[in-house]
Amino acid sequence: MPRLSDPFQVKALHLSNRLVMAPMVTGLAKDHAPGDAQIAWYQEHARGGVGLVVVESCAIAEDAMIMPNLLGLWDDAQVPGMARLAQAIHAEGVPAVIQLVHGGARTFRTDFNRELVGASPVALLPGPPPRALTEAELLGVIEGFAQAARRAKEAGFDGVEVHAAHYYLLSQFLSPYSNRRTDRWGIDRAGRSRLAVEGVRAVRRAVGPDFTIFCRLHSVEYLEGGVTTEDAIFYAQALEAAGVDLLDLSGIGQSSMGEWQGQPFLNSSSVLPKDIAGGAFAPSAGRIRAAVGIPVITVGKLAEPGVAQAVLDRGQADLVALARPLIADPLAGAKLLAGRDADIQRCRECLACFAAIRKGPIKCSVNAAV
């Protein structure tokens, strides 16, 4: 069985170990470009023991941001700033992949009168439901992903991650809950996956055959009417055929219904409930791994003692990703590699980090230095 400390290769992307820094929005971008504080954040974590850094969500369009202080790659003028970030991570001897996203019906807004767009008029935030995207607009989204990927490659990143999870736009199309369309972009699994698949194909054309493409996808959703693991297997196989080199498997850990002026909306989160043990997404990730021919990452409280290595031992993933544990303790990766799991400064699961990024820079109740 592989060890956490074993190297790993994906195309030309060489990882010194099996630990991945998961993409986490920091709220540190300045005018949608990396500022000094954001670059220092990534340098600190690249030094902290992980074999790969997946840089946080980067919007493919100015009107598609999922948080207010988000990175952007919708304009060629943004490439030099992003190159600074890629170079800073590389300076620590660690490869860098950047995540590309369109928020769709979960695009950040302060004005509820601002129209959002999505797969169908199904509200995923407080406020009026989104407008369903037209055929021409969907083709524009596909091109937006392709051009953002081209810019990421020009900036020196080692790969891109197409974000098709967490009920952002591509995920909205994948889910039977949020996709009620009766045209070729809906109806069945093939239709619901069309936007993600065509987006990946366009990205592949833009970056060439040798560049590494990740895709973040749900392995399971704890949501009635949402994506099942059987759905996810179909999507994973379709995305592999479209050109994805590695699947980054997350999930919806919890969900509930809210109400705004009598209008219901879905609250969904990738965060697993406090009473759920670490590795809860791993069994479904393992089922997907067995159904595809490309490697997979899994995530979800994997810094708990013994959990990360157990996931590899059971063959549920090729790589394991850490998110909030690296906020609480930037050296969590080095400690896991050294077998010092018990020494990790534990995340309290208070979600102060999630609350902070909706207003400004990330905060942590455990790590006062953040």
C-alpha positions in Angstrom: 0.0 0.0 0.0 1.3 3.5 -0.7 2.4 5.7 2.2 1.6 9.4 2.6 5.2 10.1 2.0 5.4 8.3 -1.3 5.8 10.4 -4.5 3.1 10.6 -7.1 3.1 11.5 -10.8 0.2 12.9 -12.9 1.4 13.5 -16.5 4.3 16.0 -16.0 3.1 16.9 -12.6 5.4 15.4 -9.9 4.4 15.4 -6.3 6.9 14.6 -3.6 4.2 13.1 -1.4 0.4 12.2 -1.4 -0.8 15.3 0.6 -2.6 18.1 -1.2 -3.6 21.5 0.0 -7.2 21.8 -1.0 -8.5 25.0 -2.6 -9.8 27.4 0.1 -10.9 30.9 -0.5 -8.9 33.3 1.6 -10.5 36.7 0.9 -7.0 38.1 0.5 -7.2 39.0 -3.2 -6.7 42.7 -4.0 -8.7 43.9 -7.0 -9.0 40.2 -8.0 -5.3 39.8 -8.1 -2.9 38.1 -5.6 -1.7 40.6 -3.0 1.4 40.3 -0.9 -0.5 38.7 2.0 -2.0 36.1 -0.3 1.3 35.2 -1.8 2.8 34.9 1.7 -0.1 32.6 2.7 0.6 30.3 -0.1 4.3 30.3 0.4 3.8 29.4 4.1 1.6 26.4 3.2 3.9 25.3 0.4 6.7 25.1 3.0 4.4 23.2 5.3 4.8 19.7 3.9 2.2 19.2 1.2 3.1 17.8 -2.2 0.7 19.9 -4.2 -1.0 23.3 -3.7 -4.4 23.7 -5.3 -5.0 27.5 -5.4 -8.4 28.8 -4.4 -11.3 29.5 -6.7 -10.6 31.9 -9.5 -13.5 33.4 -11.3 -13.7 32.9 -15.1 -16.0 36.0 -15.5 -16.3 39.3 -13.6 -20.0 38.6 -12.9 -19.4 35.0 -11.7 -17.5 35.5 -8.4 -18.5 33.3 -5.5 -17.0 35.6 -2.9 -16.3 39.4 -2.9 -12.5 39.3 -2.7 -11.9 36.5 -5.3 -9.1 36.0 -7.7 -9.9 36.4 -11.4 -8.7 35.2 -14.8 -11.2 36.7 -17.2 -8.7 39.2 -18.7 -5.2 38.8 -20.2 -4.2 41.8 -18.0 -4.6 39.5 -15.0 -1.9 37.0 -16.1 1.2 38.8 -14.7 -0.3 39.1 -11.2 -1.2 35.4 -11.2 2.3 34.6 -12.5 3.7 36.1 -9.3 1.6 33.6 -7.2 2.6 30.6 -9.3 6.3 31.6 -9.1 6.1 32.1 -5.3 4.7 28.5 -4.8 7.2 27.0 -7.2 10.0 28.8 -5.2 9.2 26.4 -2.3 9.6 23.4 -4.6 5.9 22.6 -4.8 3.7 22.4 -8.0 0.6 24.6 -8.2 -2.8 24.0 -9.8 -5.4 26.7 -9.8 -9.2 26.2 -9.5 -11.5 27.8 -12.1 -15.1 28.6 -11.1 -18.4 30.2 -12.3 -20.7 30.9 -9.4 -24.0 30.7 -11.4 -26.9 30.8 -9.0 -24.5 31.0 -6.1 -22.6 34.1 -7.4 -21.9 36.6 -4.7 -24.2 39.7 -4.6 -25.0 42.4 -2.1 -28.0 43.7 -4.1 -30.9 41.2 -4.2 -32.2 43.0 -7.3 -29.1 41.8 -9.3 -30.2 39.0 -11.5 -28.4 35.6 -11.1 -28.2 32.9 -13.7 -28.2 29.1 -13.3 -29.4 25.8 -14.8 -33.0 26.4 -13.8 -34.9 28.9 -11.7 -34.0 27.1 -8.4 -32.8 29.4 -5.6 -29.5 28.5 -4.0 -29.1 31.7 -2.0 -31.5 34.2 -0.4 -33.1 36.4 -2.9 -35.1 35.9 -6.2 -34.4 32.6 -8.0 -32.0 32.7 -10.9 -32.8 32.9 -14.6 -32.1 29.8 -16.7 -29.1 30.4 -19.0 -29.8 30.4 -22.7 -28.0 28.2 -25.3 -25.8 31.1 -26.4 -24.9 32.0 -22.8 -23.9 28.4 -22.1 -21.5 28.4 -25.1 -20.1 31.6 -23.6 -19.5 29.9 -20.3 -17.7 27.1 -22.0 -15.4 29.5 -23.8 -14.9 31.4 -20.5 -13.5 28.3 -18.9 -11.2 27.6 -21.9 -9.8 31.1 -21.9 -9.2 31.2 -18.2 -7.4 27.9 -18.4 -5.2 29.3 -21.2 -4.3 32.3 -19.0 -3.5 30.0 -16.1 -1.1 28.1 -18.3 0.5 31.3 -19.5 0.9 32.4 -15.8 3.0 29.3 -15.2 0.6 27.1 -13.2 1.1 23.4 -13.6 -2.6 22.6 -14.1 -6.1 23.8 -13.7 -9.0 22.4 -11.7 -12.5 22.8 -13.2 -14.8 23.4 -10.3 -17.9 21.2 -10.8 -18.8 20.9 -7.2 -20.4 22.7 -4.2 -23.5 23.9 -6.2 -21.6 26.4 -8.2 -22.6 26.6 -11.9 -21.3 23.3 -13.3 -22.6 21.5 -10.2 -26.0 23.2 -10.6 -26.2 21.5 -14.0 -25.0 18.1 -12.7 -27.6 17.9 -9.9 -31.2 16.7 -10.5 -32.2 19.0 -7.7 -31.1 22.2 -9.4 -31.3 21.2 -13.0 -35.0 21.0 -14.1 -34.3 21.7 -17.8 -36.0 19.8 -20.6 -33.5 20.7 -23.4 -30.2 19.1 -24.3 -28.6 20.5 -21.1 -30.9 18.6 -18.8 -33.3 15.6 -18.6 -30.9 12.8 -17.9 -27.3 12.2 -16.8 -25.9 12.8 -20.3 -27.7 16.1 -20.6 -26.9 17.3 -17.0 -23.2 16.6 -17.5 -23.0 18.2 -20.9 -21.9 21.7 -19.7 -19.1 20.2 -17.6 -18.0 17.8 -20.3 -18.0 20.4 -23.0 -16.2 22.8 -20.7 -13.5 20.3 -20.1 -13.2 19.6 -23.8 -12.8 23.3 -24.5 -10.2 23.6 -21.8 -8.3 20.7 -23.3 -8.3 22.3 -26.7 -7.0 25.6 -25.1 -4.2 24.1 -23.1 -3.0 21.2 -25.3 -2.6 17.5 -24.6 0.2 17.7 -22.1 -1.2 20.2 -19.6 -2.8 18.7 -16.4 -6.6 19.1 -15.9 -8.3 18.3 -12.6 -12.0 18.4 -12.0 -13.6 18.9 -8.6 -16.7 16.7 -8.3 -19.1 15.4 -5.7 -18.7 11.7 -4.7 -21.9 11.9 -2.7 -24.4 14.5 -1.6 -26.3 14.4 1.7 -29.3 16.0 0.0 -32.6 14.5 -1.0 -32.9 14.7 -4.8 -29.3 15.5 -5.3 -26.4 13.7 -7.0 -26.0 10.1 -6.0 -22.7 8.1 -6.1 -24.2 6.3 -9.1 -24.7 9.7 -10.8 -21.2 10.7 -9.9 -19.7 7.5 -11.4 -21.4 8.3 -14.7 -20.1 11.9 -14.5 -16.6 10.8 -13.6 -16.4 8.5 -16.5 -17.7 11.1 -18.9 -15.2 13.7 -17.6 -12.4 11.2 -17.9 -13.3 10.6 -21.6 -13.5 14.4 -22.1 -9.9 14.9 -21.0 -9.7 15.1 -17.2 -6.5 13.7 -15.7 -7.5 13.6 -12.0 -10.7 13.8 -10.1 -10.8 15.9 -6.8 -13.7 14.3 -5.0 -15.6 16.4 -2.5 -19.3 16.3 -1.6 -22.2 18.0 0.1 -21.8 17.2 3.8 -25.1 18.9 5.0 -28.0 20.8 3.6 -31.2 22.5 4.7 -34.0 24.7 3.3 -34.1 28.4 4.1 -36.7 31.0 3.2 -36.5 34.6 1.8 -39.7 36.6 1.5 -41.7 33.4 1.2 -39.3 32.0 -1.5 -37.5 28.7 -0.5 -33.8 28.3 -1.2 -31.3 25.5 -0.7 -28.6 25.9 1.9 -25.8 23.5 1.1 -22.3 23.0 2.4 -19.3 20.8 1.7 -18.6 20.8 5.5 -19.4 17.5 7.3 -21.3 17.8 10.5 -19.2 17.9 13.7 -20.5 14.5 14.8 -19.4 12.8 11.6 -16.0 11.1 11.8 -13.2 12.0 9.4 -13.1 10.3 6.0 -16.9 10.2 5.5 -16.6 11.0 1.8 -13.9 8.4 1.2 -16.0 5.2 0.7 -17.9 6.9 -2.2 -14.7 8.2 -3.5 -13.4 4.7 -3.5 -16.3 3.5 -5.6 -15.6 6.2 -8.2 -11.9 5.4 -8.1 -12.7 1.7 -9.0 -14.9 2.9 -11.9 -12.3 5.1 -13.7 -8.8 4.8 -14.9 -7.5 8.1 -13.5 -6.4 9.0 -10.0 -8.6 10.6 -7.4 -8.3 12.9 -4.4 -10.6 12.7 -1.4 -11.1 15.2 1.4 -13.0 15.6 4.6 -11.5 15.8 8.1 -8.5 13.7 7.0 -6.0 15.2 9.5 -7.7 13.2 12.4 -5.2 10.6 13.8 -4.6 7.8 11.4 -7.4 8.7 8.9 -5.3 10.0 6.0 -3.1 6.9 5.8 -6.1 4.6 6.3 -7.8 6.1 3.2 -4.7 5.1 1.2 -4.6 1.7 2.8 -8.1 1.0 1.8 -7.5 2.1 -1.8 -10.2 4.8 -1.5 -8.0 7.5 -3.1 -4.6 8.1 -4.5 -4.1 11.4 -2.8 -5.6 13.0 0.3 -6.4 16.7 0.6 -6.5 19.0 3.7 -8.4 22.2 3.9 -9.4 23.6 7.3 -6.7 21.6 9.2 -4.1 23.7 7.2 -5.8 26.9 8.4 -5.5 25.9 12.0 -2.0 24.4 11.6 0.0 25.2 8.4 2.4 22.5 9.4 -0.3 19.8 9.6 1.1 18.2 6.4 4.7 17.9 7.7 3.3 16.5 11.0 1.3 13.8 9.2 4.3 12.8 7.1 6.4 12.5 10.2 3.7 10.3 11.9 3.0 13.1 14.4 -0.7 13.2 13.9 -1.3 13.8 17.6 0.8 17.0 17.5 -1.5 18.7 14.9 -3.2 21.9 16.2 -6.8 20.8 15.7 -9.5 22.7 13.8 -12.4 23.3 16.2 -14.9 23.1 13.3 -16.3 26.5 14.4 -16.5 27.8 10.8 -15.0 31.2 11.7 -13.0 30.8 8.4 -16.2 30.4 6.3 -17.9 33.3 8.0 -14.9 35.6 7.6 -14.4 35.2 3.8 -17.9 36.6 3.1 -16.7 39.9 4.5 -12.9 40.1 4.2 -9.8 38.1 4.9 -9.9 34.6 6.4 -9.8 34.2 10.2 -9.3 31.3 12.5 -10.2 30.8 16.2 -7.3 28.3 16.6 -4.5 30.0 14.6 -4.1 33.6 15.9 -1.6 34.3 13.2 -4.2 34.1 10.4 
